[in-house]
Amino acid sequence: MQGFRIALLNAGFVLLSAGGAQAPQKTPQQPTTTPAAQPAEAKAALSVPPEAHPLEKADLESFFDGIFPLQMERSDIAGASVLVMQNGSVLLKKGYGFADLAAKKAVDPDSTIFRLASISKLFTWVSVMQLQEQGKLDLDTDVNRYLDFPIKPAYHKPVTLRNLMTHTGGFEEVLDDIIVLDPKKQPTLRDDLIDNQPKRLFPPGVIPAYSNYGVGLASYIVQRVSGEPFEQYVQDHIFAPLGMVHSSFYQPIQKSLAGFVSEGYRSSTLKPAVGFEMLNPVGAGGLSSTAADMGRFGQALLNGGELDGKRILKPGTLAMMWMPQFRASDQLPPICMGFYQDWRNGLRWIGHEGDLIAFHSLFFVEPTQKIVLFVSYNSAGGGSEPRPEILRFFSDRYFPGAPKVEFLKTPAKQLKAIEGSYQTTRRADSTKLRLMTAFGQARARVDKDGVLHLGEVKDLRGHPIKWKPIGIDLWQNEDGQERLFGIRDGSGRVVRIAFDFPGVELERVPWYADSRFVGWTAGSSLGILALVVLATLIRLGRRIFLRRRQKLEPQPGTIRLTLGPRIAAFCWVILLGTILIFFIVQGDDLIPPTPSWFKWFVLMNWATAIAIFFSIFAVAAGIRIWQREAIRHITRIKFSLVGLSCLVLCWFSIVWRVIGPAHRI
């Protein structure tokens, strides 16, 4: 299930109060927070874990000494760093593998700096709350009050800092300059936010759509209100008080720390290092830190905002930050004020995960057990399987005992309301990333036994997950603890699906946007035009190689396709065929997207425009052929199919942004 979470958060392409702080205002379309009705015997009842391993240094070291080498071999990981603390004491702090393969430099958990990506967001939110404590920020006012450029209006409702904290600002995904490797091309925080302001998909406070841009806005607000560069603000007001001496938000990192930074590796540790990944906007992912430093941050959080006599937050402020702010159901983990929860075996982990190309990390604390858990990998292989395994295996080893539930025997026909195709709410609809959304949907279906199947979602063993009902619109993994919740609109129709990560949901797509319909219509149309191209090439070959033979005349009433439809067919086949082959061949090497793509987007737009232009002739020919007399029926069908195919591909290219903004990703 966590692999499903990562896939949703990285598509295109992890993650996820004041006492009495209000939750986002509800609308008829917003998910309710009423617990799902179910019989008493079906409610969770935590069992006593008779076989829990002792949470102590010797056992922890045996555990991680077993799992890390296995993960590193299996997933081609160069190095990793881990820290476990409880009640303020370090139980395990250890490095595995290499920070630099070429130099054979081992990972040191005290000094080896890893790039922590979205874990950065926690520091942005702590900074926001520090200023809120001082009365300099209001979490529920229009963010335009604090900016020197406007957030464009939408839905007649302002975006607030609370919306940004809960990823309910409604912004679509934007990837322009999200990862920069050349320091000379690194934009300023202000320029990045102005140049890459995304459109809005949803009204504020209603639907979660995980947004780096929204967190970047908050980091710029910190900079504006404090009068300090964001990087320096965090240095002076969080890192320095906590003694986090190997931590920084500067990109590239300052020279005094540069020698401690781990290299990052792509799909193979034998390939050259990726380089220092500068993630924009900085507050969403610019953090560099060590296991030891993150332990100090976690200890301060569990101490109510104080460490070694230095305070970064008041206890009440921190308690407010950990209060649930948004979720689809009380039966699912909530997103708090920037922090999000992950539940397992009765534990309520709270923190964040982070992903770059090479680095994959997690940072969680468990307030009841006073545990800090930090893990980071420096290779791309650390994301899909290794990191999701850690929280699960750790919880199962030291705190076994899954909550007991009873699967309901609801007739399958009563569960069919959830069936349909869904797309992630973290997406882009106005840029060329929309093309990826067309074929990244998940299909929900309920089989005859009342088991829900959702796309290709698999567990950590690679087995398809089977979801069974445990309440009204509430489903649980048959072999695990992950849950789904069907969200209904005012008419009672299931319109979205929520899952264990509260920063993203799945949204039902209309029939005409269903990937099956789109794929079938576009694929069939492209296939028909490919036959036109093939027939034209065969006829051309005959003319070249059989030019001295008697010319074959068509049967009476048969007319060959005119030049316009043929050119249109060649244009569409070459254009869409090239795009398809390019994405298949390039694969992961396309990430991160860069402005170097823009020239190809311009070329794509021109090619598409030419194809659309000649499609006009194909459509016109398909209509006119029915007005002519003495034409064979098969000829009429041929012209009509070619014209219809061109019309379908025109629709596809416009709706799915094959032609569209060339300087936005």
C-alpha positions in Angstrom: 0.0 0.0 0.0 2.8 2.4 0.7 4.1 1.6 -2.7 0.8 2.8 -4.0 1.2 6.0 -1.9 4.6 6.6 -3.5 3.2 6.0 -7.0 0.5 8.6 -6.4 2.8 11.2 -5.0 5.5 10.8 -7.7 3.3 10.5 -10.7 4.5 12.7 -13.4 5.7 12.0 -12.9 6.0 11.6 -0.3 4.5 13.1 1.4 2.0 13.9 3.8 -3.4 23.1 16.3 -3.9 25.3 18.1 -6.1 23.7 20.7 -9.5 24.2 19.3 -8.2 25.0 15.8 -11.0 24.6 13.4 -11.0 22.0 10.7 -11.5 23.3 7.1 -15.0 24.4 6.5 -17.2 21.7 5.2 -19.2 21.9 1.9 -21.7 19.4 0.6 -18.9 17.9 -1.5 -16.4 17.6 1.3 -15.9 14.2 3.0 -17.5 13.8 6.3 -15.6 12.7 9.4 -18.4 10.5 10.8 -17.0 7.1 11.8 -18.3 4.3 9.6 -21.1 2.4 11.1 -20.3 -1.2 11.9 -21.2 -3.8 14.5 -19.5 -3.7 17.8 -17.6 -6.9 17.2 -16.1 -5.4 14.0 -14.5 -2.5 15.8 -10.8 -2.4 16.4 -9.6 -4.1 19.6 -5.8 -4.1 20.1 -4.5 -7.5 21.2 -1.7 -8.0 23.7 1.5 -8.6 21.7 3.0 -11.7 23.4 6.0 -12.0 21.1 7.3 -8.4 21.0 11.1 -8.1 20.7 12.8 -5.9 23.3 13.3 -2.4 21.9 17.0 -2.2 22.8 20.3 -1.7 21.1 21.4 -5.3 20.6 18.1 -6.4 19.1 17.8 -3.2 16.9 21.3 -3.7 15.6 20.5 -7.3 14.7 17.3 -6.2 13.0 18.9 -3.5 10.9 22.0 -5.5 10.2 19.7 -8.1 8.7 17.4 -5.9 6.7 19.7 -3.2 5.3 22.3 -5.5 3.6 19.4 -7.4 2.0 17.7 -4.2 0.8 21.0 -2.8 -0.5 21.7 -5.9 -2.5 18.2 -6.4 -3.8 17.6 -2.8 -4.7 21.1 -1.7 -5.7 21.5 0.8 -2.9 24.9 2.4 -2.2 24.4 3.6 1.3 21.9 4.2 4.1 21.7 5.8 7.5 19.4 5.0 10.4 18.6 6.3 13.9 16.3 5.0 16.6 15.7 6.8 19.9 13.3 6.2 22.8 12.7 8.4 25.8 15.6 10.7 24.7 18.2 7.9 24.5 19.8 6.8 21.3 19.2 3.1 20.9 20.7 2.8 17.4 22.7 5.2 15.2 24.4 3.5 12.3 25.6 4.0 8.7 25.5 1.2 6.1 27.4 1.1 2.8 29.0 4.1 1.1 28.4 7.8 0.9 30.9 7.9 -2.1 31.4 4.7 -4.0 34.3 5.9 -6.0 36.2 7.0 -2.9 34.9 4.1 -0.8 33.8 6.6 1.8 31.6 4.9 4.4 28.3 6.4 5.7 28.8 8.1 9.1 25.4 8.7 10.8 26.9 11.7 12.8 28.4 13.5 9.8 27.2 12.1 6.5 24.6 14.5 5.1 21.7 13.1 3.2 19.2 15.1 1.1 15.8 14.7 2.8 13.4 16.2 0.2 9.9 16.5 1.6 10.9 16.0 5.2 11.9 19.7 4.7 8.2 20.6 5.0 8.2 20.0 8.7 10.8 22.7 9.2 8.7 25.1 7.1 5.7 24.5 9.2 7.6 24.8 12.5 8.9 28.2 11.1 5.3 29.2 10.3 4.1 28.3 13.8 7.0 30.2 15.4 5.8 33.4 13.6 2.2 32.5 14.5 3.2 32.4 18.2 4.6 35.9 17.8 1.3 37.2 16.4 2.9 37.8 13.0 0.9 35.3 11.0 -2.8 34.4 11.0 -3.4 30.8 9.7 -6.9 31.5 8.5 -6.4 34.7 6.5 -5.8 35.1 2.8 -2.1 34.4 2.0 -2.1 37.4 -0.3 -1.9 39.5 2.8 1.7 38.3 3.2 2.9 38.2 -0.4 4.3 40.8 -2.8 2.7 39.0 -5.8 -0.8 37.8 -6.1 -2.2 34.3 -5.9 -4.7 34.5 -8.7 -8.3 34.2 -7.5 -10.4 31.1 -8.1 -13.6 29.6 -6.7 -14.4 32.9 -4.9 -12.5 31.8 -1.8 -9.0 32.7 -0.6 -6.2 30.3 0.1 -5.0 30.3 3.7 -1.9 29.0 5.5 -4.1 26.3 7.1 -5.0 25.2 3.6 -1.4 25.0 2.6 -0.5 23.0 5.7 -3.2 20.4 4.9 -2.5 20.4 1.1 -6.0 21.6 0.4 -5.0 24.8 -1.4 -6.4 23.2 -4.6 -3.3 23.7 -6.7 -2.5 21.5 -9.7 0.9 19.8 -9.9 3.8 21.9 -11.4 7.2 20.5 -12.2 9.0 23.4 -13.8 12.5 23.6 -12.3 11.5 21.2 -9.5 14.9 19.6 -9.5 17.9 21.6 -10.8 21.4 20.1 -11.0 23.3 23.2 -12.3 23.7 25.9 -9.6 23.9 28.5 -12.4 20.3 27.7 -13.3 18.9 27.7 -9.8 16.1 30.3 -9.5 15.4 32.4 -6.5 12.5 31.4 -4.3 10.5 34.4 -5.3 11.2 34.0 -9.0 10.3 30.3 -8.9 7.0 30.9 -7.2 6.1 33.7 -9.6 7.1 31.9 -12.8 5.5 28.6 -11.9 2.3 29.5 -10.2 -0.1 26.6 -11.0 -3.7 26.7 -11.9 -6.3 25.6 -9.3 -8.1 22.3 -9.6 -10.3 22.5 -6.5 -11.8 25.0 -4.1 -9.6 25.6 -1.0 -10.2 23.4 2.0 -12.2 20.8 0.2 -10.1 18.2 -1.6 -6.5 17.3 -0.8 -3.9 17.6 -3.6 -0.4 17.3 -2.3 1.4 20.5 -3.4 5.1 21.4 -3.2 4.1 24.8 -4.5 1.8 25.4 -1.6 4.6 24.7 0.9 6.9 26.9 -1.2 4.5 29.8 -0.7 4.6 29.2 3.1 8.5 29.3 3.0 8.3 32.6 1.1 5.9 34.0 3.6 8.3 33.1 6.4 11.0 34.9 4.5 8.8 38.0 3.9 7.4 38.3 7.4 10.7 37.5 9.2 12.8 39.7 7.0 15.4 36.9 6.7 16.1 34.6 3.8 14.2 31.4 4.5 17.4 29.3 4.5 19.0 31.6 7.1 15.8 31.8 9.2 15.7 28.0 9.7 19.4 28.1 10.4 19.1 30.7 13.1 15.7 29.7 14.7 15.7 25.9 14.4 19.1 24.4 13.6 21.2 26.5 15.8 19.1 26.3 19.0 18.9 22.5 18.6 22.6 22.0 17.8 21.9 20.6 14.4 25.4 21.4 13.1 25.3 19.3 9.9 22.0 20.6 8.6 21.2 23.2 6.0 18.6 24.5 3.6 21.1 26.2 1.3 21.2 24.9 -2.3 24.0 24.2 -3.1 25.1 23.6 0.4 27.6 26.0 2.0 31.3 25.1 1.5 31.8 24.3 5.2 29.4 21.4 4.9 30.0 20.4 1.2 32.5 17.7 2.1 30.0 15.8 4.3 27.3 15.4 1.6 26.6 11.9 0.4 26.6 11.3 -3.3 23.3 10.2 -4.8 22.9 7.4 -7.2 20.3 6.6 -9.9 19.2 3.1 -10.8 22.6 1.5 -10.6 25.4 2.1 -8.2 27.8 1.5 -11.0 26.6 4.6 -12.8 27.9 8.1 -12.1 26.4 10.0 -9.2 23.3 12.1 -9.9 24.8 15.3 -8.4 23.5 17.7 -5.8 19.7 17.8 -6.4 18.4 21.3 -5.7 14.7 20.9 -5.2 12.4 23.9 -5.7 10.7 25.6 -4.0 13.2 25.4 -1.2 10.8 25.0 1.7 9.2 22.0 0.1 12.4 20.0 -0.3 15.7 21.7 0.2 16.8 20.1 3.5 20.2 18.5 4.0 20.8 16.7 7.3 22.2 13.7 9.1 20.7 11.0 11.2 22.2 12.5 14.4 20.7 15.9 13.6 17.3 14.5 12.8 17.4 12.7 16.1 17.9 16.0 17.9 14.9 17.5 16.0 12.8 14.5 16.9 13.8 14.7 20.5 12.8 18.3 20.6 9.4 17.5 19.2 8.8 14.7 21.8 10.0 17.1 24.5 7.2 19.6 23.7 9.4 21.8 21.5 12.5 22.1 23.8 15.9 20.5 23.8 18.8 21.2 26.2 17.2 24.3 27.5 16.6 25.8 24.0 13.0 26.1 22.9 11.8 26.2 19.3 8.0 26.0 20.0 5.7 26.2 23.0 4.1 22.9 24.1 0.7 24.2 23.3 1.7 25.2 19.8 3.2 21.8 19.1 0.1 20.1 20.5 -1.9 22.2 18.1 0.3 21.1 15.2 -0.4 17.5 16.0 -4.2 17.8 16.1 -6.0 16.2 13.1 -7.0 18.9 10.6 -8.3 17.0 7.6 -9.2 13.4 6.7 -12.0 11.6 4.9 -13.0 9.4 7.8 -12.2 8.9 11.4 -11.2 5.4 10.4 -8.2 6.7 8.4 -5.0 8.5 9.5 -5.4 12.3 9.4 -3.2 15.1 8.2 -2.4 17.5 11.0 -0.7 20.9 10.6 2.0 19.8 8.1 2.6 16.5 9.9 0.7 13.5 8.8 0.0 10.2 10.6 0.7 6.6 9.7 -1.0 3.9 11.7 0.1 0.4 12.4 -0.5 -2.1 15.3 -2.1 0.7 17.4 0.9 3.0 17.0 0.2 6.5 15.8 3.4 7.5 13.9 3.5 11.2 13.0 6.0 12.8 10.6 6.9 12.9 6.9 8.7 11.0 4.1 10.7 12.5 1.3 11.9 11.5 -2.2 14.3 12.9 -4.7 15.8 11.1 -7.7 18.4 9.4 -5.6 17.5 10.0 -1.9 14.5 8.4 -0.1 13.9 9.0 3.5 11.5 8.8 6.4 11.2 10.6 9.7 8.6 9.7 12.2 8.0 10.1 15.9 5.6 8.1 18.0 4.4 10.3 20.9 2.9 7.6 23.1 6.1 5.4 23.0 8.4 8.4 22.8 10.2 6.9 19.7 12.1 8.7 17.0 12.7 6.7 13.8 14.8 8.1 10.9 16.0 6.2 7.8 17.6 7.6 4.6 18.9 5.9 1.4 21.2 7.6 -1.1 20.1 5.6 -4.2 17.0 5.5 -6.4 16.3 1.9 -5.4 15.5 3.0 -1.9 12.1 4.3 -2.7 9.7 1.7 -4.1 10.2 -1.2 -1.6 13.0 -0.6 1.0 11.6 2.5 2.7 8.0 1.3 2.9 9.3 -1.9 4.5 10.9 -0.1 7.4 8.0 1.3 9.3 6.0 -1.9 8.8 8.7 -4.3 9.8 9.8 -2.1 12.8 6.2 -1.9 14.1 5.6 -5.6 13.6 8.8 -6.6 15.4 8.6 -4.4 18.4 4.9 -3.7 18.7 3.1 -6.6 17.2 -0.6 -7.0 17.4 -2.8 -5.7 14.6 -6.2 -4.2 15.5 -8.9 -6.9 15.1 -11.6 -6.3 12.6 -14.5 -8.3 11.2 -15.0 -8.4 7.5 -18.6 -7.9 6.6 -20.5 -10.3 4.4 -22.2 -7.6 2.3 -23.8 -8.7 -1.0 -21.6 -7.7 -3.9 -24.4 -5.8 -5.6 -24.6 -3.5 -2.6 -20.9 -2.6 -3.0 -21.0 -1.7 -6.7 -21.3 2.0 -6.1 -17.5 2.3 -5.7 -16.8 0.8 -9.1 -15.3 3.0 -11.8 -12.1 4.6 -13.0 -10.2 7.1 -10.8 -7.3 9.5 -11.2 -5.2 11.1 -8.5 -6.0 14.5 -7.2 -2.3 15.3 -7.3 -2.1 16.0 -11.0 -1.9 18.7 -13.7 -4.8 19.3 -16.1 -3.5 22.4 -17.9 0.0 21.2 -19.0 1.4 18.3 -20.9 1.6 16.3 -17.7 -2.1 15.7 -18.3 -1.1 13.2 -21.0 0.4 11.0 -18.2 -2.8 11.2 -16.2 -4.8 9.7 -19.1 -3.0 6.4 -18.7 -2.3 6.5 -15.0 -5.8 5.8 -13.8 -6.9 3.1 -11.4 -9.9 0.9 -12.0 -12.1 -0.1 -9.1 -14.2 -3.2 -9.5 -16.0 -5.5 -7.0 -16.0 -9.2 -7.8 -18.8 -11.7 -7.2 -17.5 -12.4 -3.7 -17.7 -8.7 -2.7 -13.9 -8.1 -2.8 -12.7 -4.8 -4.2 -9.8 -4.7 -6.6 -8.2 -1.3 -7.2 -6.0 -1.1 -10.3 -2.6 -2.8 -10.0 -2.1 -2.0 -6.4 0.1 -4.6 -4.8 1.5 -5.3 -1.3 5.2 -5.5 -0.5 5.3 -9.2 -1.6 4.1 -8.2 -5.0 0.6 -9.7 -4.5 -2.5 -7.9 -5.6 -4.3 -6.3 -2.7 -7.8 -7.6 -2.0 -10.0 -5.1 -0.1 -13.0 -6.3 1.9 -15.7 -4.2 3.6 -15.5 -3.5 7.3 -18.1 -0.7 7.4 -20.2 1.6 5.3 -17.9 2.6 2.4 -14.9 1.5 4.4 -12.6 -1.2 3.1 -9.5 -2.9 4.5 -6.7 -5.0 3.0 -7.6 -8.6 3.5 -4.0 -9.4 4.6 -3.0 -6.1 6.1 -4.1 -2.9 7.9 -4.4 -0.5 5.0 -7.8 1.0 4.4 -9.8 2.8 1.7 -12.9 4.9 2.2 -15.5 5.8 -0.5 -16.4 9.5 -0.4 -19.9 10.3 -1.6 -21.3 13.6 -2.9 -24.7 15.1 -1.9 -26.5 12.8 -4.3 -25.0 9.7 -2.7 -22.6 8.9 -5.5 -19.1 7.7 -4.7 -16.9 10.5 -6.2 -13.6 9.9 -4.6 -11.6 7.3 -2.7 -9.4 8.2 0.3 -6.7 6.0 1.6 -4.1 5.9 4.4 -2.2 9.0 3.1 -4.4 12.0 3.7 -2.6 14.3 1.3 -4.0 12.7 -1.8 -7.3 11.1 -2.9 -8.5 9.3 -6.0 -11.2 11.2 -8.0 -13.7 9.5 -10.2 -13.3 10.3 -13.9 -16.2 10.8 -16.3 -16.7 8.1 -19.0 -15.2 10.2 -21.8 -12.0 10.6 -19.7 -11.8 6.9 -18.7 -8.4 5.6 -19.8 -10.1 2.5 -21.4 -12.3 4.7 -23.6 -9.5 7.1 -24.4 -7.0 4.3 -25.1 -9.5 2.3 -27.2 -10.6 5.3 -29.3 -7.2 6.9 -29.7 -5.5 3.5 -30.3 -8.1 2.4 -32.9 -7.9 5.7 -34.7 -4.1 5.5 -34.8 -4.3 1.9 -36.0 -6.6 2.9 -38.9 -4.2 5.7 -39.9 -1.3 3.4 -39.6 -3.0 1.1 -42.2 -3.3 4.1 -44.5 0.4 4.8 -44.1 1.2 1.2 -44.8 -1.0 1.0 -47.8 0.5 4.2 -49.2 4.0 2.9 -48.7 3.1 -0.4 -50.4 1.6 1.4 -53.4 4.6 3.6 -53.6 6.9 0.6 -53.6 4.9 -1.0 -56.4 5.3 2.1 -58.5 9.0 2.2 -57.9 9.8 -1.5 -58.4 7.0 -2.3 -60.9 6.9 0.9 -62.9 7.4 -0.9 -66.2 4.4 -3.2 -65.7 0.9 -2.3 -66.6 -0.7 0.1 -64.2 -3.5 -1.4 -62.1 -6.6 0.7 -62.2 -9.1 0.7 -59.3 -12.5 -1.0 -59.7 -15.3 1.2 -60.9 -16.8 3.2 -58.0 -13.5 3.0 -56.0 -11.6 6.2 -55.2 -8.3 6.3 -53.5 -7.7 8.6 -50.6 -6.8 12.1 -51.6 -3.6 13.8 -50.6 -5.0 15.7 -47.6 -6.1 12.6 -45.7 -2.9 10.8 -46.5 -0.8 13.6 -45.2 -2.9 13.8 -42.1 -2.4 10.0 -41.5 1.4 10.3 -41.9 1.5 13.3 -39.5 -0.5 11.5 -36.8 1.4 8.3 -37.0 4.8 9.9 -37.0 3.9 12.3 -34.2 2.2 10.0 -31.8 4.4 7.0 -32.7 7.5 9.1 -31.9 6.1 10.3 -28.6 5.2 6.7 -27.6 8.6 5.3 -28.6 10.4 8.2 -26.9 8.7 7.6 -23.5 9.3 3.9 -23.7 12.9 4.2 -24.6 13.8 7.0 -22.2 11.8 5.8 -19.2 13.2 7.0 -15.8 15.9 9.0 -17.5 13.3 11.7 -18.3 13.3 12.6 -14.6 13.7 15.4 -13.6 12.0 17.5 -16.2 13.9 20.5 -17.2 13.4 23.6 -19.4 15.4 21.8 -22.0 12.1 20.0 -22.7 10.5 23.2 -23.9 12.0 23.3 -27.4 10.7 19.8 -27.9 7.3 20.9 -26.6 7.3 23.7 -29.2 8.1 21.2 -31.9 5.4 18.9 -30.7 2.9 21.8 -30.8 3.8 22.7 -34.4 3.7 19.0 -35.5 0.3 18.6 -33.8 -1.0 21.8 -35.4 0.0 20.6 -38.9 -1.7 17.2 -38.2 -4.9 19.1 -37.1 -4.7 21.3 -40.2 -4.6 18.3 -42.6 -7.2 16.5 -40.6 -9.6 19.2 -41.7 -9.2 17.9 -45.2 -9.7 14.3 -44.1 -12.9 15.1 -42.2 -14.2 17.1 -45.2 -13.4 14.3 -47.5 -15.2 11.9 -45.2 -18.3 14.0 -45.4 -18.2 14.8 -49.1 -17.8 11.2 -50.1 -21.4 10.5 -49.1 -22.6 13.2 -51.5 -21.0 11.6 -54.5 -22.9 9.1 -56.7 -21.7 5.8 -58.1 -19.3 5.3 -55.2 -18.8 1.8 -53.7 -20.0 1.4 -50.1 -16.6 0.2 -49.0 -15.0 3.4 -50.4 -17.5 5.6 -48.4 -16.6 3.7 -45.2 -12.9 4.0 -45.9 -13.1 7.8 -46.3 -15.4 8.1 -43.3 -13.1 6.0 -41.0 -10.1 8.0 -41.9 -11.9 11.3 -41.3 -13.4 10.1 -38.0 -9.9 8.8 -36.9 -8.4 12.2 -37.6 -11.2 13.9 -35.7 -10.7 11.6 -32.7 -7.0 12.3 -32.6 -7.6 16.0 -32.8 -9.9 15.7 -29.8 -7.3 13.6 -28.0 -4.4 16.0 -28.7 -6.4 19.0 -27.5 -8.0 17.5 -24.4 -4.9 15.7 -23.2 -2.5 18.5 -24.0 -0.5 17.0 -26.8 -0.9 20.5 -28.1 -0.8 23.0 -25.3 1.4 25.2 -23.2 5.0 24.6 -24.3 6.8 26.4 -21.5 5.1 24.8 -18.5 5.5 21.4 -17.0 
